[in-house]
Amino acid sequence: MRRNIRRLFWIEAGLAAISGLLALITPIFPDWIELVPGWDPDQHDGSVERLIIIGLFVVAVALAAAAAIEWRRSPFAASTLPGVRHRDFEKRSRQNMQSDERRAFSRQ
């Protein structure tokens, strides 16, 4: 079965993973922020690094939530997740039930 997931899901999931990874790496190696751009906004105070950790974590959670919403919109997920149904799936289910009832009635 081919998954019909839009490109937006993959972009959101990838950016969420990168943001989450950076949020986890920053407390361990806080100097990467000063090494990459060559800019030291807090003169080795560490306050900007803490704000960046919080910001990266918020961005990672928001992007993960957006990716989850996008995943639930796909027809593949609608047919596999419990409690979530796709309109076409429901229509086919109703048609199958009606045809089964007709067959059962005709046998009597």
CNS distance restraints for C-alpha pairs under 8 A (distance, minus, plus):
assign (resid   3 and name CA) (resid  75 and name CA) 7.98 0.50 0.50
assign (resid   3 and name CA) (resid  76 and name CA) 5.79 0.50 0.50
assign (resid   4 and name CA) (resid  74 and name CA) 6.21 0.50 0.50
assign (resid   4 and name CA) (resid  75 and name CA) 6.72 0.50 0.50
assign (resid   4 and name CA) (resid  76 and name CA) 6.53 0.50 0.50
assign (resid   5 and name CA) (resid   9 and name CA) 6.81 0.50 0.50
assign (resid   5 and name CA) (resid  70 and name CA) 7.99 0.50 0.50
assign (resid   5 and name CA) (resid  71 and name CA) 6.88 0.50 0.50
assign (resid   5 and name CA) (resid  74 and name CA) 5.59 0.50 0.50
assign (resid   5 and name CA) (resid  76 and name CA) 7.81 0.50 0.50
assign (resid   6 and name CA) (resid  10 and name CA) 7.38 0.50 0.50
assign (resid   6 and name CA) (resid  70 and name CA) 7.77 0.50 0.50
assign (resid   6 and name CA) (resid  74 and name CA) 7.62 0.50 0.50
assign (resid   7 and name CA) (resid  11 and name CA) 6.39 0.50 0.50
assign (resid   8 and name CA) (resid  12 and name CA) 6.09 0.50 0.50
assign (resid   8 and name CA) (resid  67 and name CA) 7.77 0.50 0.50
assign (resid   8 and name CA) (resid  70 and name CA) 7.48 0.50 0.50
assign (resid   9 and name CA) (resid  13 and name CA) 5.99 0.50 0.50
assign (resid   9 and name CA) (resid  66 and name CA) 7.90 0.50 0.50
assign (resid   9 and name CA) (resid  67 and name CA) 5.03 0.50 0.50
assign (resid   9 and name CA) (resid  68 and name CA) 7.89 0.50 0.50
assign (resid   9 and name CA) (resid  70 and name CA) 5.61 0.50 0.50
assign (resid   9 and name CA) (resid  71 and name CA) 6.53 0.50 0.50
assign (resid  10 and name CA) (resid  14 and name CA) 5.93 0.50 0.50
assign (resid  10 and name CA) (resid  67 and name CA) 7.55 0.50 0.50
assign (resid  11 and name CA) (resid  15 and name CA) 6.12 0.50 0.50
assign (resid  12 and name CA) (resid  16 and name CA) 6.01 0.50 0.50
assign (resid  12 and name CA) (resid  63 and name CA) 5.46 0.50 0.50
assign (resid  12 and name CA) (resid  64 and name CA) 6.82 0.50 0.50
assign (resid  12 and name CA) (resid  66 and name CA) 6.82 0.50 0.50
assign (resid  12 and name CA) (resid  67 and name CA) 5.32 0.50 0.50
assign (resid  13 and name CA) (resid  17 and name CA) 6.19 0.50 0.50
assign (resid  13 and name CA) (resid  63 and name CA) 6.75 0.50 0.50
assign (resid  13 and name CA) (resid  64 and name CA) 6.07 0.50 0.50
assign (resid  13 and name CA) (resid  67 and name CA) 5.58 0.50 0.50
assign (resid  14 and name CA) (resid  18 and name CA) 6.25 0.50 0.50
assign (resid  15 and name CA) (resid  19 and name CA) 6.01 0.50 0.50
assign (resid  15 and name CA) (resid  60 and name CA) 7.37 0.50 0.50
assign (resid  15 and name CA) (resid  63 and name CA) 7.00 0.50 0.50
assign (resid  16 and name CA) (resid  20 and name CA) 5.96 0.50 0.50
assign (resid  16 and name CA) (resid  59 and name CA) 7.10 0.50 0.50
assign (resid  16 and name CA) (resid  60 and name CA) 4.36 0.50 0.50
assign (resid  16 and name CA) (resid  61 and name CA) 7.03 0.50 0.50
assign (resid  16 and name CA) (resid  62 and name CA) 7.83 0.50 0.50
assign (resid  16 and name CA) (resid  63 and name CA) 5.09 0.50 0.50
assign (resid  16 and name CA) (resid  64 and name CA) 5.50 0.50 0.50
assign (resid  17 and name CA) (resid  21 and name CA) 6.03 0.50 0.50
assign (resid  17 and name CA) (resid  60 and name CA) 6.90 0.50 0.50
assign (resid  18 and name CA) (resid  22 and name CA) 6.17 0.50 0.50
assign (resid  18 and name CA) (resid  60 and name CA) 7.86 0.50 0.50
assign (resid  19 and name CA) (resid  23 and name CA) 6.08 0.50 0.50
assign (resid  19 and name CA) (resid  56 and name CA) 5.41 0.50 0.50
assign (resid  19 and name CA) (resid  57 and name CA) 6.87 0.50 0.50
assign (resid  19 and name CA) (resid  59 and name CA) 6.71 0.50 0.50
assign (resid  19 and name CA) (resid  60 and name CA) 5.12 0.50 0.50
assign (resid  20 and name CA) (resid  24 and name CA) 6.26 0.50 0.50
assign (resid  20 and name CA) (resid  56 and name CA) 6.67 0.50 0.50
assign (resid  20 and name CA) (resid  57 and name CA) 6.08 0.50 0.50
assign (resid  20 and name CA) (resid  60 and name CA) 5.22 0.50 0.50
assign (resid  21 and name CA) (resid  25 and name CA) 6.13 0.50 0.50
assign (resid  22 and name CA) (resid  26 and name CA) 5.90 0.50 0.50
assign (resid  22 and name CA) (resid  53 and name CA) 7.89 0.50 0.50
assign (resid  22 and name CA) (resid  56 and name CA) 7.04 0.50 0.50
assign (resid  23 and name CA) (resid  27 and name CA) 7.45 0.50 0.50
assign (resid  23 and name CA) (resid  52 and name CA) 7.87 0.50 0.50
assign (resid  23 and name CA) (resid  53 and name CA) 5.08 0.50 0.50
assign (resid  23 and name CA) (resid  54 and name CA) 7.59 0.50 0.50
assign (resid  23 and name CA) (resid  56 and name CA) 5.37 0.50 0.50
assign (resid  23 and name CA) (resid  57 and name CA) 5.72 0.50 0.50
assign (resid  24 and name CA) (resid  28 and name CA) 7.40 0.50 0.50
assign (resid  24 and name CA) (resid  53 and name CA) 7.93 0.50 0.50
assign (resid  25 and name CA) (resid  29 and name CA) 6.00 0.50 0.50
assign (resid  25 and name CA) (resid  30 and name CA) 7.68 0.50 0.50
assign (resid  26 and name CA) (resid  30 and name CA) 4.74 0.50 0.50
assign (resid  26 and name CA) (resid  31 and name CA) 7.88 0.50 0.50
assign (resid  26 and name CA) (resid  32 and name CA) 7.34 0.50 0.50
assign (resid  26 and name CA) (resid  33 and name CA) 7.90 0.50 0.50
assign (resid  26 and name CA) (resid  49 and name CA) 7.29 0.50 0.50
assign (resid  26 and name CA) (resid  53 and name CA) 6.49 0.50 0.50
assign (resid  27 and name CA) (resid  49 and name CA) 7.99 0.50 0.50
assign (resid  27 and name CA) (resid  50 and name CA) 7.98 0.50 0.50
assign (resid  27 and name CA) (resid  53 and name CA) 7.47 0.50 0.50
assign (resid  30 and name CA) (resid  46 and name CA) 7.75 0.50 0.50
assign (resid  30 and name CA) (resid  49 and name CA) 6.35 0.50 0.50
assign (resid  31 and name CA) (resid  35 and name CA) 6.23 0.50 0.50
assign (resid  32 and name CA) (resid  36 and name CA) 5.95 0.50 0.50
assign (resid  33 and name CA) (resid  37 and name CA) 6.89 0.50 0.50
assign (resid  33 and name CA) (resid  39 and name CA) 7.94 0.50 0.50
assign (resid  33 and name CA) (resid  49 and name CA) 7.35 0.50 0.50
assign (resid  34 and name CA) (resid  38 and name CA) 5.37 0.50 0.50
assign (resid  34 and name CA) (resid  39 and name CA) 5.28 0.50 0.50
assign (resid  34 and name CA) (resid  40 and name CA) 5.37 0.50 0.50
assign (resid  35 and name CA) (resid  39 and name CA) 7.33 0.50 0.50
assign (resid  40 and name CA) (resid  44 and name CA) 7.05 0.50 0.50
assign (resid  41 and name CA) (resid  48 and name CA) 7.16 0.50 0.50
assign (resid  42 and name CA) (resid  46 and name CA) 6.68 0.50 0.50
assign (resid  42 and name CA) (resid  47 and name CA) 6.78 0.50 0.50
assign (resid  42 and name CA) (resid  48 and name CA) 6.34 0.50 0.50
assign (resid  46 and name CA) (resid  50 and name CA) 6.46 0.50 0.50
assign (resid  47 and name CA) (resid  51 and name CA) 6.46 0.50 0.50
assign (resid  48 and name CA) (resid  52 and name CA) 6.12 0.50 0.50
assign (resid  49 and name CA) (resid  53 and name CA) 6.18 0.50 0.50
assign (resid  50 and name CA) (resid  54 and name CA) 6.35 0.50 0.50
assign (resid  51 and name CA) (resid  55 and name CA) 6.10 0.50 0.50
assign (resid  52 and name CA) (resid  56 and name CA) 5.96 0.50 0.50
assign (resid  53 and name CA) (resid  57 and name CA) 6.13 0.50 0.50
assign (resid  54 and name CA) (resid  58 and name CA) 6.21 0.50 0.50
assign (resid  55 and name CA) (resid  59 and name CA) 6.15 0.50 0.50
assign (resid  56 and name CA) (resid  60 and name CA) 6.02 0.50 0.50
assign (resid  57 and name CA) (resid  61 and name CA) 6.21 0.50 0.50
assign (resid  58 and name CA) (resid  62 and name CA) 6.13 0.50 0.50
assign (resid  59 and name CA) (resid  63 and name CA) 6.03 0.50 0.50
assign (resid  60 and name CA) (resid  64 and name CA) 6.02 0.50 0.50
assign (resid  61 and name CA) (resid  65 and name CA) 6.15 0.50 0.50
assign (resid  62 and name CA) (resid  66 and name CA) 6.22 0.50 0.50
assign (resid  63 and name CA) (resid  67 and name CA) 6.05 0.50 0.50
assign (resid  64 and name CA) (resid  68 and name CA) 6.13 0.50 0.50
assign (resid  65 and name CA) (resid  69 and name CA) 6.27 0.50 0.50
assign (resid  66 and name CA) (resid  70 and name CA) 6.23 0.50 0.50
assign (resid  67 and name CA) (resid  71 and name CA) 6.07 0.50 0.50
assign (resid  68 and name CA) (resid  72 and name CA) 6.28 0.50 0.50
assign (resid  69 and name CA) (resid  73 and name CA) 6.47 0.50 0.50
assign (resid  70 and name CA) (resid  74 and name CA) 6.85 0.50 0.50
assign (resid  71 and name CA) (resid  77 and name CA) 6.50 0.50 0.50
assign (resid  72 and name CA) (resid  77 and name CA) 5.58 0.50 0.50
assign (resid  72 and name CA) (resid  78 and name CA) 6.33 0.50 0.50
assign (resid  73 and name CA) (resid  77 and name CA) 7.19 0.50 0.50
assign (resid  73 and name CA) (resid  78 and name CA) 7.06 0.50 0.50
assign (resid  74 and name CA) (resid  78 and name CA) 6.37 0.50 0.50
assign (resid  75 and name CA) (resid  79 and name CA) 6.45 0.50 0.50
assign (resid  75 and name CA) (resid  86 and name CA) 6.41 0.50 0.50
assign (resid  76 and name CA) (resid  80 and name CA) 6.54 0.50 0.50
assign (resid  77 and name CA) (resid  81 and name CA) 5.71 0.50 0.50
assign (resid  78 and name CA) (resid  84 and name CA) 5.35 0.50 0.50
assign (resid  78 and name CA) (resid  85 and name CA) 4.93 0.50 0.50
assign (resid  78 and name CA) (resid  86 and name CA) 5.17 0.50 0.50
assign (resid  79 and name CA) (resid  84 and name CA) 7.22 0.50 0.50
assign (resid  79 and name CA) (resid  85 and name CA) 5.91 0.50 0.50
assign (resid  79 and name CA) (resid  86 and name CA) 6.40 0.50 0.50
assign (resid  79 and name CA) (resid  89 and name CA) 7.00 0.50 0.50
assign (resid  80 and name CA) (resid  84 and name CA) 7.89 0.50 0.50
assign (resid  81 and name CA) (resid  85 and name CA) 7.73 0.50 0.50
assign (resid  85 and name CA) (resid  89 and name CA) 6.64 0.50 0.50
assign (resid  85 and name CA) (resid  90 and name CA) 6.70 0.50 0.50
assign (resid  86 and name CA) (resid  90 and name CA) 6.31 0.50 0.50
assign (resid  87 and name CA) (resid  91 and name CA) 6.19 0.50 0.50
assign (resid  88 and name CA) (resid  92 and name CA) 6.15 0.50 0.50
assign (resid  89 and name CA) (resid  93 and name CA) 6.15 0.50 0.50
assign (resid  90 and name CA) (resid  94 and name CA) 6.21 0.50 0.50
assign (resid  91 and name CA) (resid  95 and name CA) 6.22 0.50 0.50
assign (resid  92 and name CA) (resid  96 and name CA) 6.06 0.50 0.50
assign (resid  93 and name CA) (resid  97 and name CA) 6.17 0.50 0.50
assign (resid  94 and name CA) (resid  98 and name CA) 6.17 0.50 0.50
assign (resid  95 and name CA) (resid  99 and name CA) 6.18 0.50 0.50
assign (resid  96 and name CA) (resid 100 and name CA) 6.11 0.50 0.50
assign (resid  97 and name CA) (resid 101 and name CA) 6.18 0.50 0.50
assign (resid  98 and name CA) (resid 102 and name CA) 6.25 0.50 0.50
assign (resid  99 and name CA) (resid 103 and name CA) 6.23 0.50 0.50
assign (resid 100 and name CA) (resid 104 and name CA) 6.16 0.50 0.50
assign (resid 101 and name CA) (resid 105 and name CA) 6.09 0.50 0.50
assign (resid 102 and name CA) (resid 106 and name CA) 6.09 0.50 0.50
assign (resid 103 and name CA) (resid 107 and name CA) 6.32 0.50 0.50
assign (resid 104 and name CA) (resid 108 and name CA) 6.81 0.50 0.50
